């Protein structure tokens, strides 16, 4: 039998969620974020791309504008007011110093105690292959936490007034195949469904794919690890305490 999941500590005031694309946070993590903003905690979003390559029927220029608008609407539904975009190219995000620097700058700017990102492992729970964009952004986010704390890494950030930030207490990875912790989202899951539905054009482009059915998909996702957390609907995370 798998080990029970530990309740994720909520002893933070500020969180920063860093993911590759619009909709990445809405597939699970948004339910936990809604719970935290209900508790008057501040969570900000950092999107590495605008998801411009994500809709086959729309050219990138049009898709970028539409997906940005859908992401801002989705964030507002779970109490998130700050949504930033880095404009790395969708589909071909490169892991490297530029990506680490951009994320480290955001960590220094927002000064979170909790940093949240998406699955950086080669596979998703169940064994489906993960995409390079998710892997690269997730790994760069984990690495950028240390970069943000070290005054000798990216010293130009300090010259710009972004002083090192050593206050990150933990990193939470959503969608990991190796979850260790969970957040009870029984009371916020419906808002997460609404948040995912805000990506209306994107979901319509998915056609009859199971991920297009926001309510069924998110309820099934929240139930996957419920048996490891007292039968409650949860968002699960792999957590690294620092």
C-alpha positions as CSV (number, residue, x, y, z in Angstrom):
1,X,0.0,0.0,0.0
2,X,1.3,3.5,-0.8
3,X,2.3,5.7,2.1
4,X,-0.3,8.3,3.3
5,X,0.3,11.8,2.1
6,X,1.3,14.5,4.5
7,X,-0.7,17.6,4.8
8,X,1.1,20.5,3.1
9,X,2.0,23.2,5.6
10,X,0.2,26.5,5.0
11,X,2.5,28.6,7.1
12,X,3.3,31.1,4.3
13,X,2.2,34.5,3.3
14,X,3.3,34.7,-0.3
15,X,3.5,32.1,-3.0
16,X,4.9,32.2,-6.5
17,X,3.6,29.6,-9.1
18,X,5.9,29.2,-12.1
19,X,4.8,27.1,-15.1
20,X,5.3,26.8,-18.8
21,X,1.9,27.5,-20.3
22,X,-1.5,29.0,-19.8
23,X,-3.7,26.2,-18.3
24,X,-0.9,24.3,-16.6
25,X,-2.0,25.6,-13.2
26,X,-5.6,25.0,-13.9
27,X,-5.1,21.3,-14.3
28,X,-5.1,20.6,-10.6
29,X,-3.0,23.2,-8.7
30,X,-5.6,26.0,-9.0
31,X,-7.9,24.2,-6.5
32,X,-5.1,24.5,-3.8
33,X,-4.4,28.1,-4.8
34,X,-8.1,29.0,-4.4
35,X,-7.9,27.6,-0.8
36,X,-4.8,29.7,-0.1
37,X,-6.2,32.9,-1.4
38,X,-9.3,32.3,0.6
39,X,-7.0,32.3,3.6
40,X,-5.7,35.8,2.6
41,X,-2.4,34.4,1.3
42,X,-1.0,36.0,-1.8
43,X,-0.2,33.8,-4.8
44,X,1.3,35.2,-8.0
45,X,1.6,33.5,-11.4
46,X,4.7,33.5,-13.7
47,X,4.1,32.0,-17.1
48,X,7.2,31.3,-19.1
49,X,5.3,31.4,-22.4
50,X,2.0,32.7,-23.7
51,X,1.0,29.3,-25.0
52,X,1.1,30.6,-28.6
53,X,1.8,27.2,-30.1
54,X,-1.0,25.5,-28.2
55,X,-4.0,25.8,-30.5
56,X,-3.6,24.2,-33.9
57,X,-6.4,26.2,-35.5
58,X,-4.9,29.6,-34.6
59,X,-1.7,31.2,-35.7
60,X,0.7,32.0,-32.8
61,X,0.2,35.8,-32.8
62,X,-3.6,35.4,-32.3
63,X,-3.3,32.5,-29.9
64,X,-0.9,34.3,-27.7
65,X,-3.3,37.2,-27.1
66,X,-6.2,34.9,-26.6
67,X,-4.4,32.6,-24.2
68,X,-3.1,35.4,-22.2
69,X,-6.6,36.8,-21.7
70,X,-7.9,33.4,-20.8
71,X,-5.1,32.9,-18.3
72,X,-5.8,36.2,-16.6
73,X,-9.5,35.4,-16.3
74,X,-8.7,31.9,-15.0
75,X,-6.4,33.4,-12.3
76,X,-8.9,35.9,-11.2
77,X,-11.5,33.2,-10.5
78,X,-9.2,31.7,-7.8
79,X,-8.1,35.0,-6.3
80,X,-4.9,35.6,-8.2
81,X,-4.4,39.2,-9.2
82,X,-0.8,39.2,-10.5
83,X,-0.1,37.2,-13.7
84,X,3.3,37.8,-15.5
85,X,4.7,36.4,-18.8
86,X,8.3,35.8,-19.7
87,X,7.8,35.4,-23.5
88,X,10.1,32.4,-24.0
89,X,9.0,30.5,-27.1
90,X,6.2,28.0,-26.6
91,X,7.1,24.4,-27.5
92,X,10.9,25.0,-27.6
93,X,11.7,26.3,-24.1
94,X,15.4,25.7,-23.5
95,X,16.7,24.8,-20.0
96,X,19.7,27.0,-19.3
97,X,21.1,30.1,-17.7
98,X,18.6,32.5,-19.4
99,X,15.6,30.6,-18.0
100,X,17.1,30.2,-14.6
101,X,18.0,33.9,-14.4
102,X,14.5,35.0,-15.5
103,X,12.9,32.8,-12.8
104,X,15.4,33.8,-10.2
105,X,14.6,37.4,-10.9
106,X,10.9,36.8,-10.3
107,X,11.6,35.0,-7.1
108,X,13.7,37.9,-5.9
109,X,11.0,40.3,-7.0
110,X,8.0,38.5,-5.4
111,X,10.0,37.2,-2.3
112,X,7.8,34.1,-1.7
113,X,8.0,31.6,1.0
114,X,6.4,28.9,-1.2
115,X,7.4,28.3,-4.8
116,X,5.1,26.1,-6.8
117,X,5.8,24.5,-10.2
118,X,4.6,21.7,-12.4
119,X,6.0,18.2,-12.9
120,X,9.6,18.2,-14.0
121,X,9.9,14.4,-14.3
122,X,10.0,12.5,-17.6
123,X,6.6,11.0,-17.1
124,X,3.2,11.9,-15.5
125,X,1.4,9.7,-12.9
126,X,0.3,6.7,-14.9
127,X,3.4,6.7,-17.2
128,X,2.4,9.1,-20.0
129,X,5.4,11.0,-21.3
130,X,5.9,14.6,-20.1
131,X,6.8,17.4,-22.5
132,X,10.2,19.1,-22.7
133,X,8.6,22.5,-21.9
134,X,7.2,21.2,-18.6
135,X,10.4,19.3,-17.7
136,X,12.6,22.3,-18.4
137,X,10.5,24.9,-16.6
138,X,10.0,22.7,-13.6
139,X,13.7,21.9,-13.3
140,X,14.8,25.5,-13.9
141,X,12.3,26.6,-11.2
142,X,13.8,24.2,-8.6
143,X,17.3,25.4,-9.5
144,X,16.3,29.1,-9.6
145,X,15.3,29.0,-5.9
146,X,19.0,28.4,-5.0
147,X,20.1,31.0,-7.7
148,X,17.8,33.6,-6.2
149,X,19.4,33.1,-2.8
150,X,23.0,33.4,-3.9
151,X,24.4,36.9,-4.2
152,X,27.2,35.6,-6.5
153,X,24.9,34.0,-9.1
154,X,23.4,36.5,-11.5
155,X,25.0,39.5,-9.7
156,X,23.5,41.8,-12.4
157,X,20.1,41.2,-10.6
158,X,21.5,42.9,-7.5
159,X,22.7,45.8,-9.6
160,X,19.1,46.2,-10.8
161,X,17.9,46.3,-7.2
162,X,16.8,42.7,-6.9
163,X,18.6,41.6,-3.8
164,X,19.0,37.9,-3.0
165,X,16.0,36.2,-1.4
166,X,16.7,33.3,1.0
167,X,13.1,33.1,2.4
168,X,11.8,30.2,0.3
169,X,10.8,27.5,2.7
170,X,9.6,24.8,0.4
171,X,9.1,23.9,-3.3
172,X,5.8,22.2,-4.2
173,X,5.7,20.3,-7.5
174,X,2.2,19.7,-8.8
175,X,1.4,16.7,-11.0
176,X,4.4,14.8,-9.9
177,X,4.4,11.0,-10.2
178,X,6.0,11.0,-6.7
179,X,3.6,12.9,-4.5
180,X,4.5,13.3,-0.8
181,X,2.0,15.9,0.4
182,X,-1.6,17.0,-0.2
183,X,-4.0,19.9,0.1
184,X,-7.7,19.3,0.9
185,X,-9.6,20.9,-2.0
186,X,-13.1,19.7,-1.2
187,X,-14.4,23.2,-0.8
188,X,-12.5,24.8,-3.7
189,X,-12.6,22.2,-6.5
190,X,-15.7,23.8,-8.2
191,X,-13.9,27.1,-8.4
192,X,-10.9,25.3,-10.0
193,X,-13.3,23.8,-12.6
194,X,-14.6,27.3,-13.4
195,X,-11.0,28.5,-13.6
196,X,-10.1,25.7,-16.2
197,X,-13.3,26.5,-18.1
198,X,-12.1,30.1,-18.5
199,X,-9.7,28.6,-21.1
200,X,-12.7,28.3,-23.4
201,X,-11.1,28.5,-26.8
202,X,-8.3,26.2,-25.8
203,X,-10.7,23.6,-24.4
204,X,-12.9,23.8,-27.5
205,X,-9.8,23.1,-29.7
206,X,-9.2,19.9,-27.7
207,X,-12.4,18.4,-29.2
208,X,-13.5,15.2,-27.4
209,X,-10.2,14.7,-25.6
210,X,-10.9,13.8,-21.9
211,X,-9.0,16.9,-20.8
212,X,-11.6,19.1,-22.4
213,X,-14.2,18.0,-19.9
214,X,-13.1,20.2,-17.0
215,X,-15.4,19.0,-14.3
216,X,-14.9,15.2,-14.9
217,X,-11.2,15.5,-15.5
218,X,-10.5,17.6,-12.3
219,X,-12.8,15.5,-10.1
220,X,-11.0,12.4,-11.3
221,X,-7.6,14.0,-10.7
222,X,-8.6,15.1,-7.2
223,X,-9.8,11.5,-6.4
224,X,-6.7,9.8,-7.7
225,X,-4.8,10.1,-4.4
226,X,-7.8,10.6,-2.1
227,X,-7.2,7.1,-0.6
228,X,-3.8,8.4,0.7
229,X,-5.4,11.4,2.5
230,X,-8.4,10.1,4.4
231,X,-10.6,9.8,1.4
232,X,-10.8,13.6,0.8
233,X,-10.5,15.3,-2.6
234,X,-7.0,16.6,-2.8
235,X,-4.3,18.3,-4.9
236,X,-1.2,16.4,-4.4
237,X,2.4,17.7,-4.5
238,X,5.9,16.5,-4.3
239,X,7.4,18.8,-1.7
240,X,11.0,19.7,-1.1
241,X,11.6,21.4,2.3
242,X,14.5,23.8,2.3
